[in-house]
């Protein structure tokens, strides 16, 4: 694993994006509101994918798992990745400029990058 949170973020976001793009198109929807329901379906506009089962859950938390899975469909994941990439881009711009009027700007950018990386599973030391 890399020790750079920025390099980790770029690699992890690229992998997460590829996974989300390869998954069944969303949006996804939980089967119903009955606690015994257990299936997540695609409800996208593509007629070949509407009603396509994307997950099946079992166990006492089946309904909660089903709702959670549906709310984290590929489109939601791609939106979060895009938002994180915008933050990273701003932070990289801050770090590329010498002579900031406020010395805290680069440190703040480093903290944002580290915190984003931590959210994606980075286990390195904070900067």
Backbone atoms as SQL, in Angstrom:
CREATE TABLE atoms (id INTEGER PRIMARY KEY, chain TEXT, resi INTEGER, resn TEXT, atom TEXT, x REAL, y REAL, z REAL);
INSERT INTO atoms VALUES
  (1, 'A', 1, 'UNK', 'N', 0.856, -1.190, 0.000),
  (2, 'A', 1, 'UNK', 'CA', 0.000, 0.000, 0.000),
  (3, 'A', 1, 'UNK', 'C', 0.890, 1.238, 0.000),
  (4, 'A', 2, 'UNK', 'N', 0.456, 2.247, -0.698),
  (5, 'A', 2, 'UNK', 'CA', 1.206, 3.493, -0.777),
  (6, 'A', 2, 'UNK', 'C', 1.089, 4.281, 0.524),
  (7, 'A', 3, 'UNK', 'N', 2.094, 5.079, 0.809),
  (8, 'A', 3, 'UNK', 'CA', 2.038, 5.914, 2.004),
  (9, 'A', 3, 'UNK', 'C', 1.449, 7.284, 1.693),
  (10, 'A', 4, 'UNK', 'N', 1.238, 7.581, 0.440),
  (11, 'A', 4, 'UNK', 'CA', 0.669, 8.864, 0.044),
  (12, 'A', 4, 'UNK', 'C', -0.852, 8.773, -0.014),
  (13, 'A', 5, 'UNK', 'N', -1.543, 9.576, 0.812),
  (14, 'A', 5, 'UNK', 'CA', -3.008, 9.529, 0.743),
  (15, 'A', 5, 'UNK', 'C', -3.542, 9.986, -0.607),
  (16, 'A', 6, 'UNK', 'N', -2.837, 10.889, -1.263),
  (17, 'A', 6, 'UNK', 'CA', -3.282, 11.375, -2.567),
  (18, 'A', 6, 'UNK', 'C', -3.178, 10.282, -3.627),
  (19, 'A', 7, 'UNK', 'N', -2.063, 9.582, -3.661),
  (20, 'A', 7, 'UNK', 'CA', -1.907, 8.480, -4.621),
  (21, 'A', 7, 'UNK', 'C', -2.911, 7.374, -4.320),
  (22, 'A', 8, 'UNK', 'N', -3.117, 7.088, -3.038),
  (23, 'A', 8, 'UNK', 'CA', -4.106, 6.090, -2.633),
  (24, 'A', 8, 'UNK', 'C', -5.490, 6.479, -3.132),
  (25, 'A', 9, 'UNK', 'N', -5.862, 7.746, -2.945),
  (26, 'A', 9, 'UNK', 'CA', -7.181, 8.214, -3.380),
  (27, 'A', 9, 'UNK', 'C', -7.365, 8.062, -4.884),
  (28, 'A', 10, 'UNK', 'N', -6.387, 8.491, -5.649),
  (29, 'A', 10, 'UNK', 'CA', -6.516, 8.384, -7.104),
  (30, 'A', 10, 'UNK', 'C', -6.719, 6.927, -7.524),
  (31, 'A', 11, 'UNK', 'N', -5.920, 6.022, -6.990),
  (32, 'A', 11, 'UNK', 'CA', -6.021, 4.605, -7.353),
  (33, 'A', 11, 'UNK', 'C', -7.344, 4.005, -6.877),
  (34, 'A', 12, 'UNK', 'N', -7.746, 4.340, -5.658),
  (35, 'A', 12, 'UNK', 'CA', -8.971, 3.776, -5.091),
  (36, 'A', 12, 'UNK', 'C', -10.207, 4.294, -5.810),
  (37, 'A', 13, 'UNK', 'N', -10.245, 5.567, -6.129),
  (38, 'A', 13, 'UNK', 'CA', -11.389, 6.126, -6.850),
  (39, 'A', 13, 'UNK', 'C', -11.479, 5.558, -8.265),
  (40, 'A', 14, 'UNK', 'N', -10.337, 5.373, -8.907),
  (41, 'A', 14, 'UNK', 'CA', -10.350, 4.754, -10.240),
  (42, 'A', 14, 'UNK', 'C', -10.941, 3.343, -10.171),
  (43, 'A', 15, 'UNK', 'N', -10.527, 2.563, -9.163),
  (44, 'A', 15, 'UNK', 'CA', -11.033, 1.192, -9.017),
  (45, 'A', 15, 'UNK', 'C', -12.520, 1.187, -8.678),
  (46, 'A', 16, 'UNK', 'N', -12.947, 2.062, -7.774),
  (47, 'A', 16, 'UNK', 'CA', -14.361, 2.134, -7.386),
  (48, 'A', 16, 'UNK', 'C', -15.227, 2.564, -8.563),
  (49, 'A', 17, 'UNK', 'N', -14.725, 3.483, -9.367),
  (50, 'A', 17, 'UNK', 'CA', -15.472, 3.926, -10.545),
  (51, 'A', 17, 'UNK', 'C', -15.624, 2.781, -11.536),
  (52, 'A', 18, 'UNK', 'N', -14.552, 2.041, -11.770),
  (53, 'A', 18, 'UNK', 'CA', -14.625, 0.908, -12.699),
  (54, 'A', 18, 'UNK', 'C', -15.629, -0.132, -12.202),
  (55, 'A', 19, 'UNK', 'N', -15.626, -0.409, -10.898),
  (56, 'A', 19, 'UNK', 'CA', -16.586, -1.368, -10.332),
  (57, 'A', 19, 'UNK', 'C', -18.019, -0.877, -10.494),
  (58, 'A', 20, 'UNK', 'N', -18.258, 0.391, -10.196),
  (59, 'A', 20, 'UNK', 'CA', -19.614, 0.940, -10.298),
  (60, 'A', 20, 'UNK', 'C', -20.101, 0.946, -11.739),
  (61, 'A', 21, 'UNK', 'N', -19.212, 1.261, -12.666),
  (62, 'A', 21, 'UNK', 'CA', -19.596, 1.292, -14.079),
  (63, 'A', 21, 'UNK', 'C', -19.859, -0.112, -14.628),
  (64, 'A', 22, 'UNK', 'N', -19.236, -1.120, -14.033),
  (65, 'A', 22, 'UNK', 'CA', -19.431, -2.504, -14.482),
  (66, 'A', 22, 'UNK', 'C', -20.680, -3.144, -13.873),
  (67, 'A', 23, 'UNK', 'N', -21.209, -2.560, -12.814),
  (68, 'A', 23, 'UNK', 'CA', -22.363, -3.126, -12.112),
  (69, 'A', 23, 'UNK', 'C', -23.652, -2.888, -12.900),
  (70, 'A', 24, 'UNK', 'N', -24.711, -3.592, -12.509),
  (71, 'A', 24, 'UNK', 'CA', -26.022, -3.402, -13.133),
  (72, 'A', 24, 'UNK', 'C', -26.451, -1.955, -12.964),
  (73, 'A', 25, 'UNK', 'N', -26.901, -1.376, -14.050),
  (74, 'A', 25, 'UNK', 'CA', -27.308, 0.029, -14.066),
  (75, 'A', 25, 'UNK', 'C', -28.413, 0.281, -13.054),
  (76, 'A', 26, 'UNK', 'N', -28.364, 1.419, -12.404),
  (77, 'A', 26, 'UNK', 'CA', -29.380, 1.803, -11.431),
  (78, 'A', 26, 'UNK', 'C', -30.311, 2.837, -12.022),
  (79, 'A', 27, 'UNK', 'N', -31.216, 3.374, -11.252),
  (80, 'A', 27, 'UNK', 'CA', -31.246, 3.180, -9.807),
  (81, 'A', 27, 'UNK', 'C', -31.717, 1.787, -9.416),
  (82, 'A', 28, 'UNK', 'N', -31.368, 1.435, -8.175),
  (83, 'A', 28, 'UNK', 'CA', -31.814, 0.178, -7.593),
  (84, 'A', 28, 'UNK', 'C', -32.895, 0.474, -6.578),
  (85, 'A', 29, 'UNK', 'N', -33.742, -0.487, -6.348),
  (86, 'A', 29, 'UNK', 'CA', -34.855, -0.294, -5.413),
  (87, 'A', 29, 'UNK', 'C', -35.041, -1.562, -4.587),
  (88, 'A', 30, 'UNK', 'N', -35.299, -1.357, -3.303),
  (89, 'A', 30, 'UNK', 'CA', -35.611, -2.489, -2.428),
  (90, 'A', 30, 'UNK', 'C', -36.958, -3.062, -2.842),
  (91, 'A', 31, 'UNK', 'N', -37.142, -4.351, -2.621),
  (92, 'A', 31, 'UNK', 'CA', -38.346, -5.063, -3.066),
  (93, 'A', 31, 'UNK', 'C', -39.633, -4.450, -2.534),
  (94, 'A', 32, 'UNK', 'N', -39.670, -4.054, -1.315),
  (95, 'A', 32, 'UNK', 'CA', -40.891, -3.510, -0.720),
  (96, 'A', 32, 'UNK', 'C', -40.600, -3.029, 0.678),
  (97, 'A', 33, 'UNK', 'N', -41.650, -2.845, 1.476),
  (98, 'A', 33, 'UNK', 'CA', -41.419, -2.362, 2.836),
  (99, 'A', 33, 'UNK', 'C', -41.758, -3.407, 3.895),
  (100, 'A', 34, 'UNK', 'N', -41.948, -4.620, 3.455),
  (101, 'A', 34, 'UNK', 'CA', -42.213, -5.726, 4.369),
  (102, 'A', 34, 'UNK', 'C', -40.869, -6.222, 4.913),
  (103, 'A', 35, 'UNK', 'N', -40.703, -6.347, 6.238),
  (104, 'A', 35, 'UNK', 'CA', -39.429, -6.805, 6.793),
  (105, 'A', 35, 'UNK', 'C', -38.983, -8.183, 6.310),
  (106, 'A', 36, 'UNK', 'N', -39.897, -8.942, 5.696),
  (107, 'A', 36, 'UNK', 'CA', -39.491, -10.255, 5.166),
  (108, 'A', 36, 'UNK', 'C', -39.038, -10.172, 3.706),
  (109, 'A', 37, 'UNK', 'N', -39.156, -8.999, 3.081),
  (110, 'A', 37, 'UNK', 'CA', -38.670, -8.822, 1.715),
  (111, 'A', 37, 'UNK', 'C', -37.150, -8.967, 1.711),
  (112, 'A', 38, 'UNK', 'N', -36.605, -9.400, 0.584),
  (113, 'A', 38, 'UNK', 'CA', -35.172, -9.712, 0.599),
  (114, 'A', 38, 'UNK', 'C', -34.443, -9.483, -0.721),
  (115, 'A', 39, 'UNK', 'N', -35.035, -8.762, -1.662),
  (116, 'A', 39, 'UNK', 'CA', -34.421, -8.622, -2.972),
  (117, 'A', 39, 'UNK', 'C', -34.288, -7.160, -3.371),
  (118, 'A', 40, 'UNK', 'N', -33.181, -6.834, -4.028),
  (119, 'A', 40, 'UNK', 'CA', -32.938, -5.505, -4.586),
  (120, 'A', 40, 'UNK', 'C', -32.982, -5.656, -6.103),
  (121, 'A', 41, 'UNK', 'N', -33.733, -4.766, -6.765),
  (122, 'A', 41, 'UNK', 'CA', -33.916, -4.806, -8.211),
  (123, 'A', 41, 'UNK', 'C', -33.434, -3.519, -8.855),
  (124, 'A', 42, 'UNK', 'N', -33.054, -3.620, -10.127),
  (125, 'A', 42, 'UNK', 'CA', -32.794, -2.437, -10.923),
  (126, 'A', 42, 'UNK', 'C', -34.136, -1.875, -11.386),
  (127, 'A', 43, 'UNK', 'N', -34.288, -0.572, -11.297),
  (128, 'A', 43, 'UNK', 'CA', -35.508, 0.082, -11.789),
  (129, 'A', 43, 'UNK', 'C', -35.149, 1.151, -12.829),
  (130, 'A', 44, 'UNK', 'N', -34.022, 0.943, -13.513),
  (131, 'A', 44, 'UNK', 'CA', -33.581, 1.902, -14.515),
  (132, 'A', 44, 'UNK', 'C', -34.536, 1.889, -15.715),
  (133, 'A', 45, 'UNK', 'N', -34.355, 2.832, -16.602),
  (134, 'A', 45, 'UNK', 'CA', -35.250, 2.955, -17.753),
  (135, 'A', 45, 'UNK', 'C', -34.919, 1.979, -18.877),
  (136, 'A', 46, 'UNK', 'N', -33.797, 1.291, -18.792),
  (137, 'A', 46, 'UNK', 'CA', -33.408, 0.327, -19.820),
  (138, 'A', 46, 'UNK', 'C', -34.332, -0.883, -19.727),
  (139, 'A', 47, 'UNK', 'N', -35.143, -1.164, -20.769),
  (140, 'A', 47, 'UNK', 'CA', -36.105, -2.269, -20.699),
  (141, 'A', 47, 'UNK', 'C', -35.450, -3.633, -20.484),
  (142, 'A', 48, 'UNK', 'N', -34.177, -3.771, -20.857),
  (143, 'A', 48, 'UNK', 'CA', -33.487, -5.045, -20.654),
  (144, 'A', 48, 'UNK', 'C', -33.037, -5.238, -19.207),
  (145, 'A', 49, 'UNK', 'N', -33.024, -4.165, -18.439),
  (146, 'A', 49, 'UNK', 'CA', -32.526, -4.258, -17.068),
  (147, 'A', 49, 'UNK', 'C', -33.588, -4.029, -15.998),
  (148, 'A', 50, 'UNK', 'N', -34.723, -3.457, -16.359),
  (149, 'A', 50, 'UNK', 'CA', -35.780, -3.205, -15.380),
  (150, 'A', 50, 'UNK', 'C', -36.176, -4.525, -14.739),
  (151, 'A', 51, 'UNK', 'N', -36.214, -4.551, -13.453),
  (152, 'A', 51, 'UNK', 'CA', -36.595, -5.750, -12.725),
  (153, 'A', 51, 'UNK', 'C', -35.471, -6.760, -12.566),
  (154, 'A', 52, 'UNK', 'N', -34.276, -6.415, -13.048),
  (155, 'A', 52, 'UNK', 'CA', -33.127, -7.304, -12.913),
  (156, 'A', 52, 'UNK', 'C', -32.728, -7.373, -11.434),
  (157, 'A', 53, 'UNK', 'N', -32.671, -8.580, -10.898),
  (158, 'A', 53, 'UNK', 'CA', -32.282, -8.756, -9.496),
  (159, 'A', 53, 'UNK', 'C', -30.793, -8.464, -9.359),
  (160, 'A', 54, 'UNK', 'N', -30.435, -7.556, -8.438),
  (161, 'A', 54, 'UNK', 'CA', -29.025, -7.213, -8.239),
  (162, 'A', 54, 'UNK', 'C', -28.498, -7.698, -6.896),
  (163, 'A', 55, 'UNK', 'N', -29.384, -8.005, -5.948),
  (164, 'A', 55, 'UNK', 'CA', -28.944, -8.507, -4.645),
  (165, 'A', 55, 'UNK', 'C', -30.077, -9.260, -3.980),
  (166, 'A', 56, 'UNK', 'N', -29.695, -10.242, -3.193),
  (167, 'A', 56, 'UNK', 'CA', -30.649, -11.023, -2.422),
  (168, 'A', 56, 'UNK', 'C', -30.073, -11.143, -1.021),
  (169, 'A', 57, 'UNK', 'N', -30.847, -10.761, -0.022),
  (170, 'A', 57, 'UNK', 'CA', -30.338, -10.747, 1.348),
  (171, 'A', 57, 'UNK', 'C', -31.069, -11.766, 2.211),
  (172, 'A', 58, 'UNK', 'N', -30.403, -12.226, 3.258),
  (173, 'A', 58, 'UNK', 'CA', -30.999, -13.173, 4.194),
  (174, 'A', 58, 'UNK', 'C', -30.595, -12.794, 5.600),
  (175, 'A', 59, 'UNK', 'N', -31.331, -13.321, 6.554),
  (176, 'A', 59, 'UNK', 'CA', -30.972, -13.134, 7.954),
  (177, 'A', 59, 'UNK', 'C', -31.823, -12.094, 8.637),
  (178, 'A', 60, 'UNK', 'N', -31.580, -11.882, 9.926),
  (179, 'A', 60, 'UNK', 'CA', -32.419, -10.969, 10.703),
  (180, 'A', 60, 'UNK', 'C', -32.343, -9.519, 10.238),
  (181, 'A', 61, 'UNK', 'N', -31.235, -9.124, 9.623),
  (182, 'A', 61, 'UNK', 'CA', -31.101, -7.748, 9.123),
  (183, 'A', 61, 'UNK', 'C', -31.372, -7.667, 7.627),
  (184, 'A', 62, 'UNK', 'N', -32.055, -8.658, 7.089),
  (185, 'A', 62, 'UNK', 'CA', -32.266, -8.739, 5.655),
  (186, 'A', 62, 'UNK', 'C', -32.879, -7.464, 5.083),
  (187, 'A', 63, 'UNK', 'N', -33.926, -6.968, 5.694),
  (188, 'A', 63, 'UNK', 'CA', -34.605, -5.783, 5.164),
  (189, 'A', 63, 'UNK', 'C', -33.685, -4.562, 5.225),
  (190, 'A', 64, 'UNK', 'N', -33.031, -4.367, 6.357),
  (191, 'A', 64, 'UNK', 'CA', -32.112, -3.222, 6.493),
  (192, 'A', 64, 'UNK', 'C', -30.973, -3.325, 5.483),
  (193, 'A', 65, 'UNK', 'N', -30.454, -4.530, 5.280),
  (194, 'A', 65, 'UNK', 'CA', -29.393, -4.724, 4.297),
  (195, 'A', 65, 'UNK', 'C', -29.887, -4.405, 2.894),
  (196, 'A', 66, 'UNK', 'N', -31.096, -4.845, 2.582),
  (197, 'A', 66, 'UNK', 'CA', -31.674, -4.620, 1.268),
  (198, 'A', 66, 'UNK', 'C', -31.818, -3.115, 1.004),
  (199, 'A', 67, 'UNK', 'N', -32.324, -2.375, 1.957),
  (200, 'A', 67, 'UNK', 'CA', -32.497, -0.926, 1.801),
  (201, 'A', 67, 'UNK', 'C', -31.137, -0.243, 1.656),
  (202, 'A', 68, 'UNK', 'N', -30.170, -0.677, 2.458),
  (203, 'A', 68, 'UNK', 'CA', -28.824, -0.089, 2.393),
  (204, 'A', 68, 'UNK', 'C', -28.182, -0.339, 1.022),
  (205, 'A', 69, 'UNK', 'N', -28.261, -1.550, 0.541),
  (206, 'A', 69, 'UNK', 'CA', -27.687, -1.888, -0.761),
  (207, 'A', 69, 'UNK', 'C', -28.332, -1.045, -1.859),
  (208, 'A', 70, 'UNK', 'N', -29.638, -0.930, -1.823),
  (209, 'A', 70, 'UNK', 'CA', -30.343, -0.160, -2.852),
  (210, 'A', 70, 'UNK', 'C', -29.931, 1.308, -2.835),
  (211, 'A', 71, 'UNK', 'N', -29.698, 1.865, -1.651),
  (212, 'A', 71, 'UNK', 'CA', -29.346, 3.288, -1.571),
  (213, 'A', 71, 'UNK', 'C', -27.906, 3.566, -1.992),
  (214, 'A', 72, 'UNK', 'N', -27.113, 2.525, -2.148),
  (215, 'A', 72, 'UNK', 'CA', -25.719, 2.690, -2.577),
  (216, 'A', 72, 'UNK', 'C', -25.497, 2.062, -3.952),
  (217, 'A', 73, 'UNK', 'N', -26.451, 2.317, -4.847),
  (218, 'A', 73, 'UNK', 'CA', -26.368, 1.777, -6.196),
  (219, 'A', 73, 'UNK', 'C', -25.210, 2.436, -6.958),
  (220, 'A', 74, 'UNK', 'N', -24.873, 1.931, -8.147),
  (221, 'A', 74, 'UNK', 'CA', -23.736, 2.483, -8.892),
  (222, 'A', 74, 'UNK', 'C', -23.837, 3.988, -9.152),
  (223, 'A', 75, 'UNK', 'N', -25.017, 4.494, -9.439),
  (224, 'A', 75, 'UNK', 'CA', -25.150, 5.934, -9.711),
  (225, 'A', 75, 'UNK', 'C', -24.800, 6.760, -8.480),
  (226, 'A', 76, 'UNK', 'N', -25.228, 6.321, -7.304),
  (227, 'A', 76, 'UNK', 'CA', -24.898, 7.032, -6.069),
  (228, 'A', 76, 'UNK', 'C', -23.392, 6.995, -5.816),
  (229, 'A', 77, 'UNK', 'N', -22.798, 5.851, -6.058),
  (230, 'A', 77, 'UNK', 'CA', -21.353, 5.713, -5.890),
  (231, 'A', 77, 'UNK', 'C', -20.611, 6.637, -6.845),
  (232, 'A', 78, 'UNK', 'N', -21.042, 6.678, -8.092),
  (233, 'A', 78, 'UNK', 'CA', -20.389, 7.542, -9.077),
  (234, 'A', 78, 'UNK', 'C', -20.542, 9.022, -8.717),
  (235, 'A', 79, 'UNK', 'N', -21.677, 9.414, -8.146),
  (236, 'A', 79, 'UNK', 'CA', -21.850, 10.809, -7.705),
  (237, 'A', 79, 'UNK', 'C', -20.864, 11.147, -6.591),
  (238, 'A', 80, 'UNK', 'N', -20.707, 10.236, -5.636),
  (239, 'A', 80, 'UNK', 'CA', -19.765, 10.487, -4.531),
  (240, 'A', 80, 'UNK', 'C', -18.332, 10.551, -5.046),
  (241, 'A', 81, 'UNK', 'N', -17.994, 9.679, -5.977),
  (242, 'A', 81, 'UNK', 'CA', -16.647, 9.704, -6.555),
  (243, 'A', 81, 'UNK', 'C', -16.402, 11.036, -7.265),
  (244, 'A', 82, 'UNK', 'N', -17.365, 11.498, -8.037),
  (245, 'A', 82, 'UNK', 'CA', -17.216, 12.769, -8.751),
  (246, 'A', 82, 'UNK', 'C', -17.037, 13.931, -7.772),
  (247, 'A', 83, 'UNK', 'N', -17.804, 13.933, -6.691),
  (248, 'A', 83, 'UNK', 'CA', -17.680, 14.994, -5.688),
  (249, 'A', 83, 'UNK', 'C', -16.315, 14.940, -5.010),
  (250, 'A', 84, 'UNK', 'N', -15.857, 13.743, -4.682),
  (251, 'A', 84, 'UNK', 'CA', -14.541, 13.607, -4.053),
  (252, 'A', 84, 'UNK', 'C', -13.438, 14.067, -5.004),
  (253, 'A', 85, 'UNK', 'N', -13.564, 13.756, -6.276),
  (254, 'A', 85, 'UNK', 'CA', -12.556, 14.190, -7.251),
  (255, 'A', 85, 'UNK', 'C', -12.496, 15.721, -7.337),
  (256, 'A', 86, 'UNK', 'N', -13.637, 16.394, -7.219),
  (257, 'A', 86, 'UNK', 'CA', -13.647, 17.859, -7.227),
  (258, 'A', 86, 'UNK', 'C', -12.898, 18.407, -6.023),
  (259, 'A', 87, 'UNK', 'N', -13.120, 17.823, -4.847),
  (260, 'A', 87, 'UNK', 'CA', -12.391, 18.259, -3.651),
  (261, 'A', 87, 'UNK', 'C', -10.892, 18.028, -3.808),
  (262, 'A', 88, 'UNK', 'N', -10.536, 16.872, -4.334),
  (263, 'A', 88, 'UNK', 'CA', -9.124, 16.551, -4.525),
  (264, 'A', 88, 'UNK', 'C', -8.479, 17.545, -5.485),
  (265, 'A', 89, 'UNK', 'N', -9.176, 17.878, -6.568),
  (266, 'A', 89, 'UNK', 'CA', -8.634, 18.824, -7.540),
  (267, 'A', 89, 'UNK', 'C', -8.362, 20.186, -6.905),
  (268, 'A', 90, 'UNK', 'N', -9.290, 20.666, -6.091),
  (269, 'A', 90, 'UNK', 'CA', -9.090, 21.943, -5.409),
  (270, 'A', 90, 'UNK', 'C', -7.896, 21.849, -4.467),
  (271, 'A', 91, 'UNK', 'N', -7.798, 20.754, -3.737),
  (272, 'A', 91, 'UNK', 'CA', -6.681, 20.573, -2.809),
  (273, 'A', 91, 'UNK', 'C', -5.351, 20.514, -3.551),
  (274, 'A', 92, 'UNK', 'N', -5.312, 19.831, -4.678),
  (275, 'A', 92, 'UNK', 'CA', -4.083, 19.767, -5.466),
  (276, 'A', 92, 'UNK', 'C', -3.685, 21.156, -5.976),
  (277, 'A', 93, 'UNK', 'N', -4.669, 21.968, -6.347),
  (278, 'A', 93, 'UNK', 'CA', -4.374, 23.338, -6.776),
  (279, 'A', 93, 'UNK', 'C', -3.790, 24.151, -5.634),
  (280, 'A', 94, 'UNK', 'N', -4.346, 23.984, -4.437),
  (281, 'A', 94, 'UNK', 'CA', -3.840, 24.704, -3.266),
  (282, 'A', 94, 'UNK', 'C', -2.400, 24.286, -2.987),
  (283, 'A', 95, 'UNK', 'N', -2.140, 22.989, -3.038),
  (284, 'A', 95, 'UNK', 'CA', -0.799, 22.490, -2.727),
  (285, 'A', 95, 'UNK', 'C', 0.236, 22.874, -3.786),
  (286, 'A', 96, 'UNK', 'N', -0.211, 23.209, -4.998),
  (287, 'A', 96, 'UNK', 'CA', 0.705, 23.555, -6.081),
  (288, 'A', 96, 'UNK', 'C', 1.146, 25.016, -6.047),
  (289, 'A', 97, 'UNK', 'N', 0.526, 25.833, -5.214),
  (290, 'A', 97, 'UNK', 'CA', 0.821, 27.266, -5.177),
  (291, 'A', 97, 'UNK', 'C', 1.745, 27.566, -3.996),
  (292, 'A', 98, 'UNK', 'N', 2.832, 28.273, -4.281),
  (293, 'A', 98, 'UNK', 'CA', 3.734, 28.720, -3.215),
  (294, 'A', 98, 'UNK', 'C', 3.323, 30.109, -2.742),
  (295, 'A', 99, 'UNK', 'N', 3.606, 30.420, -1.491),
  (296, 'A', 99, 'UNK', 'CA', 3.401, 31.766, -0.972),
  (297, 'A', 99, 'UNK', 'C', 1.968, 32.124, -0.669),
  (298, 'A', 100, 'UNK', 'N', 1.241, 31.215, -0.064),
  (299, 'A', 100, 'UNK', 'CA', -0.138, 31.524, 0.302),
  (300, 'A', 100, 'UNK', 'C', -0.166, 32.635, 1.334),
  (301, 'A', 101, 'UNK', 'N', -1.148, 33.516, 1.236),
  (302, 'A', 101, 'UNK', 'CA', -1.309, 34.590, 2.217),
  (303, 'A', 101, 'UNK', 'C', -1.560, 33.999, 3.599),
  (304, 'A', 102, 'UNK', 'N', -2.305, 32.931, 3.649),
  (305, 'A', 102, 'UNK', 'CA', -2.582, 32.238, 4.901),
  (306, 'A', 102, 'UNK', 'C', -1.840, 30.911, 4.886),
  (307, 'A', 103, 'UNK', 'N', -0.929, 30.727, 5.788),
  (308, 'A', 103, 'UNK', 'CA', -0.109, 29.515, 5.815),
  (309, 'A', 103, 'UNK', 'C', -0.918, 28.259, 6.086),
  (310, 'A', 104, 'UNK', 'N', -2.132, 28.401, 6.585),
  (311, 'A', 104, 'UNK', 'CA', -2.946, 27.233, 6.914),
  (312, 'A', 104, 'UNK', 'C', -3.579, 26.577, 5.685),
  (313, 'A', 105, 'UNK', 'N', -3.628, 27.265, 4.550),
  (314, 'A', 105, 'UNK', 'CA', -4.297, 26.716, 3.368),
  (315, 'A', 105, 'UNK', 'C', -3.694, 25.380, 2.937),
  (316, 'A', 106, 'UNK', 'N', -2.370, 25.250, 2.774),
  (317, 'A', 106, 'UNK', 'CA', -1.823, 23.948, 2.385),
  (318, 'A', 106, 'UNK', 'C', -2.076, 22.868, 3.430),
  (319, 'A', 107, 'UNK', 'N', -1.985, 23.208, 4.687),
  (320, 'A', 107, 'UNK', 'CA', -2.229, 22.218, 5.737),
  (321, 'A', 107, 'UNK', 'C', -3.684, 21.766, 5.700),
  (322, 'A', 108, 'UNK', 'N', -4.602, 22.681, 5.478),
  (323, 'A', 108, 'UNK', 'CA', -6.010, 22.336, 5.363),
  (324, 'A', 108, 'UNK', 'C', -6.231, 21.397, 4.173),
  (325, 'A', 109, 'UNK', 'N', -5.598, 21.689, 3.044),
  (326, 'A', 109, 'UNK', 'CA', -5.727, 20.830, 1.863),
  (327, 'A', 109, 'UNK', 'C', -5.196, 19.430, 2.168),
  (328, 'A', 110, 'UNK', 'N', -4.076, 19.332, 2.863),
  (329, 'A', 110, 'UNK', 'CA', -3.518, 18.029, 3.239),
  (330, 'A', 110, 'UNK', 'C', -4.487, 17.268, 4.150),
  (331, 'A', 111, 'UNK', 'N', -5.115, 17.972, 5.078),
  (332, 'A', 111, 'UNK', 'CA', -6.079, 17.324, 5.968),
  (333, 'A', 111, 'UNK', 'C', -7.302, 16.825, 5.191),
  (334, 'A', 112, 'UNK', 'N', -7.787, 17.611, 4.254),
  (335, 'A', 112, 'UNK', 'CA', -8.929, 17.187, 3.443),
  (336, 'A', 112, 'UNK', 'C', -8.568, 15.920, 2.673),
  (337, 'A', 113, 'UNK', 'N', -7.407, 15.906, 2.057),
  (338, 'A', 113, 'UNK', 'CA', -6.966, 14.725, 1.302),
  (339, 'A', 113, 'UNK', 'C', -6.861, 13.510, 2.223),
  (340, 'A', 114, 'UNK', 'N', -6.241, 13.681, 3.389),
  (341, 'A', 114, 'UNK', 'CA', -6.097, 12.564, 4.333),
  (342, 'A', 114, 'UNK', 'C', -7.453, 12.062, 4.812),
  (343, 'A', 115, 'UNK', 'N', -8.361, 12.979, 5.100),
  (344, 'A', 115, 'UNK', 'CA', -9.687, 12.568, 5.580),
  (345, 'A', 115, 'UNK', 'C', -10.489, 11.863, 4.492),
  (346, 'A', 116, 'UNK', 'N', -10.399, 12.349, 3.258),
  (347, 'A', 116, 'UNK', 'CA', -11.060, 11.654, 2.151),
  (348, 'A', 116, 'UNK', 'C', -10.472, 10.251, 1.985),
  (349, 'A', 117, 'UNK', 'N', -9.158, 10.150, 2.028),
  (350, 'A', 117, 'UNK', 'CA', -8.498, 8.851, 1.877),
  (351, 'A', 117, 'UNK', 'C', -8.913, 7.898, 3.002),
  (352, 'A', 118, 'UNK', 'N', -9.009, 8.416, 4.199),
  (353, 'A', 118, 'UNK', 'CA', -9.445, 7.586, 5.328),
  (354, 'A', 118, 'UNK', 'C', -10.850, 7.043, 5.084),
  (355, 'A', 119, 'UNK', 'N', -11.730, 7.866, 4.535),
  (356, 'A', 119, 'UNK', 'CA', -13.088, 7.431, 4.221),
  (357, 'A', 119, 'UNK', 'C', -13.132, 6.315, 3.194),
  (358, 'A', 120, 'UNK', 'N', -12.097, 6.217, 2.373),
  (359, 'A', 120, 'UNK', 'CA', -12.008, 5.179, 1.349),
  (360, 'A', 120, 'UNK', 'C', -11.139, 4.007, 1.801),
  (361, 'A', 121, 'UNK', 'N', -10.696, 4.034, 3.069),
  (362, 'A', 121, 'UNK', 'CA', -9.988, 2.877, 3.618),
  (363, 'A', 121, 'UNK', 'C', -8.490, 3.041, 3.798),
  (364, 'A', 122, 'UNK', 'N', -7.966, 4.214, 3.567),
  (365, 'A', 122, 'UNK', 'CA', -6.530, 4.446, 3.761),
  (366, 'A', 122, 'UNK', 'C', -6.201, 4.338, 5.236),
  (367, 'A', 123, 'UNK', 'N', -5.148, 3.609, 5.555),
  (368, 'A', 123, 'UNK', 'CA', -4.787, 3.377, 6.957),
  (369, 'A', 123, 'UNK', 'C', -3.439, 4.005, 7.306),
  (370, 'A', 124, 'UNK', 'N', -2.953, 4.920, 6.502),
  (371, 'A', 124, 'UNK', 'CA', -1.656, 5.552, 6.739),
  (372, 'A', 124, 'UNK', 'C', -1.724, 6.560, 7.872),
  (373, 'A', 125, 'UNK', 'N', -0.610, 7.164, 8.103),
  (374, 'A', 125, 'UNK', 'CA', -0.524, 8.182, 9.147),
  (375, 'A', 125, 'UNK', 'C', -1.094, 9.502, 8.631),
  (376, 'A', 126, 'UNK', 'N', -1.819, 10.231, 9.483),
  (377, 'A', 126, 'UNK', 'CA', -2.330, 11.551, 9.062),
  (378, 'A', 126, 'UNK', 'C', -1.176, 12.479, 8.735),
  (379, 'A', 127, 'UNK', 'N', -1.432, 13.385, 7.782),
  (380, 'A', 127, 'UNK', 'CA', -0.376, 14.356, 7.426),
  (381, 'A', 127, 'UNK', 'C', -0.429, 15.530, 8.348);
